[in-house]
Amino acid sequence: MKFADFMCESAICVDIKATDKVGVIQELVGSLVSAGQVKEEDHDSIVEAIMKREELGSTGIGRGVAVPHTKHSSVESLIGTVGVSAEGVEFDSLDGEPVQLLFLLVSHPDRPGDHLRALENISRQLRDDTFAVSSNRARRHRISLSCWKKQTITSLLPSC
């Protein structure tokens, strides 16, 4: 499974406005609604499901990255988006650092294989030193997030 198979490019948020975990998740799910990937009436229940997953343990995996995710019957197939917060958001991350890069995933409960393959794909991308150096440079130097998005995030979406 390729990154492009589940990420909705039109829902990517390069300038997250929210300043807390719930707000960021609401904003990212809202971007999926705006992109037509999620129905407006399902927004709150998807946010609730993601927050319930967060209660099991933070999806803030360290190095400024979080991968909030859930399974929800309102989606037919795996969908996802990416969000970037220049200031960073407290996410109870494993390393205690604020999160600046978020990958949000929603999959149908009957498709656990897709869900796991997507998590593995993101994990593989994050182990890539080029990706880590690029995202860290963007954070340290506060380069244009839209420029960083074009150079880094869209490079994860080959031949969309």
C-alpha positions in Angstrom: 0.0 0.0 0.0 1.3 3.4 -1.0 0.9 6.6 0.9 -1.1 8.0 -2.1 -3.6 5.1 -1.7 -5.0 6.5 1.5 -3.9 10.2 1.9 -6.4 12.8 0.8 -4.1 15.6 -0.6 -7.0 18.1 -0.7 -7.4 17.6 3.1 -3.8 18.3 4.0 -3.5 21.2 6.6 -0.1 22.9 6.4 -1.1 25.6 9.0 -2.9 24.0 11.9 -4.6 26.7 14.0 -5.6 24.5 17.0 -3.4 24.6 20.1 -4.5 21.4 21.9 -4.9 17.7 21.1 -8.7 17.7 20.8 -8.7 20.9 18.7 -6.1 19.5 16.3 -8.0 16.3 15.8 -11.2 18.3 15.3 -9.5 20.4 12.7 -8.0 17.5 10.8 -11.3 15.6 10.8 -12.9 18.9 9.6 -10.5 19.0 6.7 -11.7 15.5 5.7 -15.2 16.8 5.9 -14.3 19.8 3.7 -12.6 17.5 1.2 -15.8 15.4 0.9 -14.2 12.3 2.5 -16.3 12.3 5.7 -19.9 13.4 6.1 -20.5 16.4 8.4 -22.8 14.5 10.6 -20.0 11.9 11.3 -17.4 14.6 12.3 -18.1 14.5 16.1 -18.3 10.7 16.4 -15.1 10.3 14.5 -13.4 12.8 16.8 -14.8 10.9 19.8 -13.5 7.6 18.5 -10.0 9.0 18.0 -10.0 10.5 21.5 -11.2 7.1 22.9 -8.2 5.6 21.1 -5.9 8.3 22.6 -7.1 7.2 26.1 -5.5 3.8 25.5 -2.2 5.5 24.9 -1.0 8.6 23.1 -0.3 8.3 19.4 2.4 10.9 19.8 5.3 8.7 18.8 8.1 11.1 19.3 10.4 13.3 17.1 7.5 15.8 16.8 5.1 13.3 15.2 1.7 11.8 16.0 -0.5 9.3 14.2 -4.0 9.7 15.6 -6.2 7.0 14.2 -9.4 5.1 14.6 -11.8 2.7 12.9 -15.3 4.1 12.1 -18.2 2.5 10.2 -19.0 5.8 8.4 -16.1 5.4 6.0 -16.0 2.8 3.3 -12.3 2.6 2.9 -9.1 3.9 4.6 -8.7 7.7 4.4 -6.1 10.0 5.9 -4.7 13.4 6.0 -1.6 15.3 7.2 -1.4 18.3 9.4 1.5 20.6 10.3 1.6 22.8 13.4 4.4 25.4 13.3 4.1 26.0 17.1 3.6 22.4 18.1 0.9 20.9 20.1 1.1 19.1 23.5 0.1 15.5 22.6 1.4 13.4 25.6 4.1 12.1 23.2 6.4 9.3 24.2 9.4 11.8 24.3 7.4 14.5 26.0 8.0 16.9 23.1 5.2 18.9 21.3 3.9 17.4 18.0 4.3 19.4 14.8 3.5 16.7 12.2 0.3 14.7 12.4 -0.9 11.9 10.2 -4.6 11.2 10.9 -6.2 7.9 9.7 -9.8 6.6 9.7 -10.6 3.2 8.4 -13.7 0.9 8.3 -13.8 -1.6 11.2 -14.0 -4.5 8.7 -10.7 -3.5 7.0 -8.1 -4.0 9.7 -5.4 -5.0 7.2 -5.6 -1.7 5.4 -5.4 0.1 8.7 -2.3 -1.8 9.8 -0.6 -1.4 6.4 -1.2 2.3 6.5 0.4 2.6 10.0 3.3 0.5 8.8 3.7 2.8 5.7 3.8 5.9 7.8 6.2 4.3 10.2 8.5 3.3 7.3 8.4 6.9 6.0 9.3 8.3 9.4 12.3 6.0 9.6 13.6 7.5 6.4 16.4 9.9 7.5 15.8 12.2 4.5 12.2 12.7 5.7 13.3 13.3 9.3 16.0 15.8 8.4 13.6 17.7 6.1 10.8 17.9 8.7 13.3 18.9 11.5 14.9 21.6 9.3 11.4 23.0 8.5 10.7 23.2 12.3 14.1 24.6 13.3 14.3 27.3 10.6 10.6 27.9 10.3 10.8 27.7 6.6 7.6 28.3 4.7 5.3 25.4 5.6 3.7 25.5 2.2 7.1 25.1 0.6 7.9 22.2 3.0 4.5 20.6 2.2 5.3 20.7 -1.5 8.8 19.3 -1.1 8.2 16.7 1.5 4.5 15.7 2.0 3.7 15.6 -1.7 6.9 13.6 -2.3 5.2 10.9 -0.3 2.4 11.0 -2.8 4.2 9.6 -5.9 2.2 9.5 -9.1 -1.2 10.4 -7.6 
